[in-house]
Amino acid sequence: MRSHKGYMEAQGVTVPFTMSIIIGSTKKLAILLPDREYTSQGPLFWYANQVYFGEGFDTLQFHYPTKDIEEQDLPMIVNEMIVSFLQKQDYDSIHFISMGMGSTIVAYLLTHQLYPNAHAVWFSPYIHDPNVLEALLNRPNRGLIFLGEMGDLIEEEGAQLIDEKDHLIVAHVAGGNDLLEEESPEFNIHNMGSMIQAIQQFIKKEEIELIEEKTKIQVYFRLYGDDFPLDEVTEKLGLEPTKTEKKGEEIIPPNGRVNPHFRRYYPDTCWEFDIGYEESIDLDEQLDKFMRSFRSKTFLINELREKYDLKSFIQVVLQVENGESPALRLNKKIIRFAHQIQTEFIDFDMYVMPYDENLRFESDGVNFKGRNMD
């Protein structure tokens, strides 16, 4: 990496910059346009610069002077500088990264110049500025937008409008203000890590893969013992088992390949019935469906239990997606049923699929708490 500092001039105004260049050559450029309050030395821009450089981009960072430039003039002045710079280069992939006031520059660039393939990462864009909002809504450039959940910008009408655009991905930063910061340093670190990972995914795939899976619940009942006729259980209960095991039979792995040096055998005979996985966060509803299969079979189960000295248990399996976990409680009906058949226990297995709790996304009116983290 080679870095050098310099100045660009336009309309009698001088703006310092830092250019970091990949050793060799690249056709990709990231242009970083910070806010006046949040400069290119802020942690978000520092890490964004590192991420883009790591993905094979040259990076160009602007450092606006705090004086001598009126804010309303800045977009046109910096636009002239960037156009002049790009005319001397040979980049075919451009990403703009901006925050706050920097978003007015990106909006001007996208509106007045032909950058149909440019992508943009927007940290707290000025969506209250008509020019910025118009560029976000009407320019086709793919964009990743971060808004603080506790900031003022998210309350703007424009926040709802940009959520509806297919070419924009809007992430709400948990607890973040308009600088995407929170009072707790620990939360800031976690949030920043989440944002940087999202940017990496956006660079590589031009999108964020949202977690669209729904939480699923499965309930099953197992009868087990030393040995007993499985067909008799099936006939008496009038239910087709979803799984059976016979004591002493060899356990065959799912891939079908048996290790001759490590053979395993079923320790019990068992008869199992389940209602299958169903998308739901209502455990009561799933337990009621389960109970409908066994409501009139308490006497039959007890008859089999006493005849063959059987034991039983009820298993609830939860596959939690997108952080949506059902309330874990048992209603009277399942407790009464378990007591009547003298089941050994009611067990819970919970599998929480990975998701990013620091970011919230909107897609087709549905709120996602994270994304696939591959």
N, C-alpha and C positions, 0 to 999 in steps of 0.2 A: 504494500500500500504506500502510495506517495501522497502527502498532503501539502498543500500550500495555501497561503492566505493572500488576498488581494482586494482590489476595489473595482466596482463597476460604477460607471457614470452615465447619467441621463438627465436631461433638462436641468443641468447645473447642480444636480444632487449626486453625492457620492455615498455608496452603500458598501460596507465591507462584506466579504464572503470568505468561506473556507471550502476548498475543493479537495475531495479525497478521491484518488484515482486507483483503480485496480491495476496491478502490475500485469502487463500484457495489453489486452484490449477488450473492450466490452461495448455492446450496443445499447446498454441499459443505463438510465440515469434517474436518480431520485433527487427531487428538488425540495428542500425543507424550508418552509416559510412559517416561522414561529409568531407568537403574539408578542406585543411589547412587554407585557407583564411576565410572560412565560417564554424565555429566550431559548435559543438553540442549545444552551448549556443546561437547560432543565432536564431532569432524568428521562422523561418520555421521549424527548427529541434525541438525547444522547443514545438511548437504547434503540430507537427507531433507526438512527443513522448506522449503528452497528449491525442491525438486522439486515438492512438493505445492502450494506457493504458485503455482509456474509452471503447474501443471495446473488452476488455478482454484479451489483450496481455501482457505478460511480455515484458519488453524492455531492451535491452543491448546497451548502448551508448559507442562508443570508442572516446578517446581523444588522438590524435596522438601528440607525442612530436615534436616540431618544428625543432629539431636537431637530430642527431645521426641515422637517417634513410634516406637512399637514396630513392627517390620517386619510382624508378623502382623496388626496393626491397620490397616495402611496401605491394603489393598485396600478394606475397608469404608468407611473415611473418604473416600478419593478418589472412590469410587463415589458416595457421597452428594453430594459436590461436583459431579460431572459430571451426575448426574441433575437436580439443582437448576438447573444452568446450562442444560441442554438443554430443560428445561420452558419456559424463557423465549425459546427460539430457534425457528427454523423450518428446520432442516436436514433433508434427506431422504436424504443420502448421507454416511456416516460411515466413516472409516478410523482404526483405532488403530495406532500405531507404538510398539513397546516394546522394551526390552532388560532382561535379567536380572530384577531385582526388579519392574520395570514390567510384566513379563508376568503377575505374580500379580494385578495390578490389572485387566488386560484379561481374564484368565480369570474373575475375579469378575464383571466387567461382562457378559460374554457368558453366564455361567451364571445370573445372577440378574435380568437385565433383558432386555426384548424388543428385541433388535437383530438381527433375522433377516437384514437386508441389509447389515449392517456387514462391512467387510473388515478384515483385520489383517496388518500386517508385523511379524514377530517376529524380533528380533535376539537370538540365544542365549537362547531362553525356558527357564525353569526346568522342564525336563521331568522332573526328579527330584521335583518337587512334585506330589503326586497331584491337587490341584485344577487345576493348569495342564495336566497331561496329560489329565485328564478333559475339560476344555474343548476342547482341541485335537482329541481323538478323537471326541467326541460332539456338539459343537456344529457346525451345518452351515456356519458362516461361512467364506467363502473366505479362505485364508491363504497368505502367502509367508514361509517360515522360513529363516533363515540360521544354520548351525552351523559352527564352526571345525573343520577336519579334524584339527587337532592339539590340540583342547580336550578337556576331560573330559566335557562334555555328550554328545558324539557317541558315547561308549562306553555311555551309559545304555540300558537296555532300551527306554525310550520312543522313542529315536531310530529304532529299527527299526519300531515300531508306527506312528509318524506317516508314515514313508515309504510305508506301504501305503494311506493315505487319499487318495481321489480329489479331495477338496476342498482338500487341502493340497499346496503345492509346496515341496519341501525342497531347498535349495541348500547344498552343502558348500563352504566357502570354503577354497581351497588354502592350506595352511600357516598358517591362522589359529588363534589360541587362542580361549578363551571370550569374549574381548573383540573377536574377529574381527580381531585384529592379528597382525603378524609382526614379527620383529626387523628386517628390512630395510625402511627407509622406501620404497624403490622398489617393493617388493612391496605394501606397504600402499596406496600410491597406485593401483597397478593393480587391486588387489582392491576398493578402495573404488569406483573407477570402474565396475567390473563390477557391484557390488551396486546402485549408483544406477541404472545402465541397466536392470537387471532390475526394479527398483521402478517405473521409468517404464513399462516394458512391462506390468507387473502393473496399474498404475493405468488404463492405456488399454484393455487387453484382458481384464483379470481372469484372465489366465493367462500362462504363459511358454511360448513355442513352442519345444519341444525339437528338437534336430537328430536326426531319426530315420533319416536316410539312411545307408546303409552304403557303405563304401569299395568302389570298382569298379575292375576291371582289364580292359584291352583289349590284345590283342596282334595285330599285323598284319604282313603280308609284302608288299613291293612290288618288282615287277620293272619296270625302266624303261630306255628307250633312245631312239635317234633316231627309229626307226619300225619297227614289226613288227606282224604280223597277230595281233590280240587273240584271235580265234576259235581260232587254232591253239594258243595257250597254254592256253586253256580246255579244248580237246579233249584235249591231251596230258596235262595235269595232272589232268583229271577233277574239277575243282573250279569251281564257279560263282563268278566274281569278285564281290566286294561293291562294287567301284568300278573304273571304267576311265576313262582320259583319252587323247585322241588329239592328237598334236602338231599345232599350228597351229589347232586349234579354239578358238573364243572361250570364255573363262571366264565363265559366267553366275552372278551373285551369288545367294545363297540366296533373296533376296526377288524374284528374277526381273527386277529393273529394271536395265537396262544404261545406264551413263553414256556417251553418245555421244562425250564429250570425253576419256574415259579407258577405253579398251578394252584388255583383257588377253587373252593367248592362251597355251595350254599349251606350255611349252618342250620337253616330252618326251611320248612315248607311254608309258603305264604301265598295268600290270595289278596289282590289289591284292586281297588276301584277308585277312579278319580273322575272329576268333571272336566278335566282339561284346563289349560290356561285360558283365561278370558280377560280382555282389557277392562279394567275396573279399578277404582280406588275405594269402592264400597265393600268392605269385608262382610258386613251383615248380609248384603244381597247375595254374595257368593256362598256364604254359609247356609242361607235359606235354600239355594239351589241344590246344594249338597244334601241337605236334610230331606228334600222332596224325594230323593232316591231311597232313603232309609227310614222314612217316617213310620211305616207299618211293619218294619222288619226287626224291631227290638226283640220280640219273643224268639224269632228264628235265629238271630245272632246268638242269643243266650243259650238256646238249645244246642247249637253247634259248639259253642264255647265249653259247655259242660260235658258234652259227649266226647270231645277230642282234646280237652284241656288246652284250649286255645287262648291266646292273648291278642290284644289289638291296640292300635293307636291311630290317632287322627293327625294328619300333617297338613299344615298350611304353608304354602310356598309363595313368597312375594318376590317378584322381579320388578324392582323400582327403577323407573326411567324418569329422567328430567327432574329428579328430586321430589317427585310427587308420591309420597308414601301414605297409605291408608292408615286410619286410626286402628291401633291394635287392641281390639276388645272382643270378648266373646259374649254372645247373647244367651239368654236363659235357655233357649231351645237346644242349642248345641251342648251346653253344660248339663242339662237334664238327660239328653241322649247319652252323653259320655258316661254319666253316673249310672244310668240304667244298664248299660252293657258292660260296666266295670272296665272301661278302657284304661290302659296303663297311663297314658298321658295325651295331651294335645300339644303338639310341638309347632314351632314357627321356624322356618328357614327364610332368611331375607338376603337377596342378592341386589346390591345397589350398583347400578351401572354408572360408570364414570361420567360426570358432567361438570361444567364450570359454573360454580355458584356465584362467581364475581361479576358475571355479565348476564344481561337479560336481552333477548332478541324478540322482535315482533315479526311474524310471518303469517299472512292471510288471516289476520285478526287473532292469531294464537300466540300466547307468550311462551317463549322457551327460555329456560334458565341456563342453557348452555349449548354446547356444540359437541359433535363427535371429535374426540381428542386423539387423532391417529398421528 
